[in-house]
Amino acid sequence: MTIFIFQKSQKLIKWFVFLYSRKTNLLFFYRWIFFVLQFLMSEAGASGGCSPDGRDKYLQQLAQNHDSMFCVEPLKWCPHLEGSVKPVPDNGLDTSHPCVTCGDTTENWVCLTCYKVFCSRYVNEHMVEHNKAEQDHHLTLSYADMSIWCYDCGQYLDNPILYPARDAACKHKFKE
């Protein structure tokens, strides 16, 4: 039975890579991951491969009791969405662009109001400084993991208003 699960896992990983490379809808992608986890756990349970400490049962209950599939639950809406997010520039987004202040390229964020690129709070905090200096520049997009953060709410966001910016960044980063 272990070989059967391994073969199924290989097929699922190929689908995983395909869906991840498409970057069409992250919510769909995360739900799909949990579907895969549920499938693998049910296969393991059917073959007597349940973990003795009950972790698989716990994960199954978690997956069944939640509507979304994020590790950190992003807000679906915040008051800064309206008016803060400007249209993506015609030339798109360059995810390799360095921080405009220090030139660092390791972990940068783009402001979704002015589309300037600054480094993260874990590098030199230039995006944090930008948010403090510029009124109404609340929302930023991470070039590292494509997450979107609202500085005023202190939360991650997932809302269709943000998808054009995230999709433009994904298009450049993943050469789509």
Protein Blocks (a to p, Z undefined) as FASTA:
>chain_A
ZZmmmmmmmmmmmmmmmmmmnomammlmmmmmmmmmmmmmmmmmmnopacfklmmmmmmm
mmmmpfblcfbdcdfbdfklnojaccddfklpafkbccfklopakbccddfklopacddf
klnommmmmmmmpghilbccdfklopacdfklopacddfklmmmmmmmmmmmnoZZ
